[in-house]
C-alpha cells in the first residue's frame, strides 16, 4: 500500500519519514570492547524501518565537548503500523567504523527508536519539522544510556490518502434508560449548592410498585 520515497525527497507514491541526523554526544565504546590496538571513535548512524535502511557518512572527529556532527538527511518509508500508532517504530543505531577493515567490523555504540507518537502528536502538522533527542541504549541487553543522539524529523508523503483508506470509527450504542445515567439538579429551596440525582424516568419502576 505504501511505496518508497526517493532520496531527494520526491514522492514515490507512499509515506516516508525524513530524518536529519544532527549530532551525537557522549559516545563511547561498550564495556565488552577490548582491543590491543587503540581505537578512535569513527561513528555513523543508520536509520531503518521495516521496509528500508540507510546510513550517514562517518564523522571523523569530535568537537572539544565530545560531540560528533553529521547534518545528513535520510529517508525511510513507513507503513500503516507506524501511521496508525500500532507499532512499526523507526529504528536508529549508532556504530563506530574501524580505521582498518582487517581489525574487525563496525562496533555498535547504542540504539533508540522513534515512535509514531513523537511525530504524529496532533499538536503540529506532520510535515512540521520536530527536533528530537534520544538517549542511546546499550547495544546488548538495553542497559544504561550510552550517549545522546539529536535528530530533526518530519513526515513526507500523501497522508490524506491514508486517512481515506482507514475504516471509520465504530459508532457507540445509544444510552439505554436505567440506573447507569446520572443527572445534575438544583434543590427546589433555591440554595446555590448542586446535588446529584437520578433522572425522573429512572424511578418509573419503583414508583409503579
C-alpha positions, -999 to 999 in steps of 0.1 A, spaced: 0 0 0 30 23 7 57 30 -19 92 43 -14 103 79 -10 132 88 -33 165 100 -18 159 136 -30 125 138 -11 103 132 -41 70 114 -35 74 77 -46 37 70 -41 38 64 -3 47 80 30 82 84 44 99 97 75 126 123 68 153 120 95 181 146 96 208 132 119 222 164 135 247 152 161 255 129 189 273 134 222 290 113 250 295 84 227 318 56 240 327 21 233 308 -6 252 324 -22 283 328 -55 265 350 -40 238 387 -50 240 415 -44 216 453 -44 217 452 -15 192 439 18 205 408 26 186 394 61 179 356 66 175 345 69 139 308 69 143 280 67 118 242 64 121 218 40 105 180 47 103 157 18 94 121 8 91 105 -25 82 109 -17 45 143 0 42 175 12 58 201 39 51 232 54 68 250 86 73 286 93 64 313 86 91 320 115 114 358 116 115 364 138 145 347 151 176 345 187 189 361 198 222 329 188 240 329 153 226 301 159 201 301 144 166 281 161 139 266 149 106 236 170 94 228 142 70 192 138 58 179 103 53 145 90 41 129 57 52 94 46 41 69 39 68 37 18 67 3 17 82 15 3 115 36 34 121 10 59 109 -18 44 130 5 41 161 2 3 161 40 -3 162 65 -2 133 87 23 151 117 36 131 150 23 145 181 44 149 215 28 156 250 43 161 281 23 151 318 30 151 336 21 119 372 6 123 400 25 107 411 -7 90 387 -35 79 413 -60 89 409 -54 126 372 -63 125 337 -49 117 318 -20 130 312 -17 167 277 -10 180 276 20 203 239 23 210 204 25 196 170 41 201 135 41 185 114 69 170 78 61 180 49 75 159 36 94 189 67 117 188 59 127 152 21 124 149 14 142 182 -16 162 169 0 195 181 15 205 148 11 192 112 31 160 104 52 179 78 64 203 105 100 197 115 105 184 150 138 184 168 140 153 190 168 139 212 171 104 224 193 86 249 211 57 233 205 23 249 233 -2 254 237 -24 223 234 -56 244 206 -60 269 193 -25 268 214 -13 297 222 22 308 223 51 283 255 54 263 252 88 248 225 111 232 216 115 195 199 146 182 175 144 152 152 166 132 122 146 120 91 151 98 66 130 77 65 134 39 40 119 15 3 117 9 -12 112 44 -46 122 32 -49 92 10 -40 70 40 -68 86 61 -93 79 34 -84 43 34 -88 39 71 -121 24 83 -145 48 100 -146 46 138 -172 24 154 -204 41 165 -212 37 202 -246 24 211 -271 50 224 -276 50 262 -305 29 275 -328 41 303 -318 27 337 -295 33 366 -264 39 345 -270 77 339 -266 104 365 -283 139 362 -273 172 379 -301 191 396 -306 223 417 -325 220 451 -361 234 450 -352 255 480 -331 278 458 -298 273 476 -267 276 454 -255 240 462 -259 215 435 -270 179 441 -266 148 421 -298 129 414 -312 103 392 -333 112 361 -371 111 367 -376 84 342 -352 61 361 -377 60 390 -406 47 370 -400 11 380 -400 20 417 -430 44 416 -452 18 400 -448 -6 429 
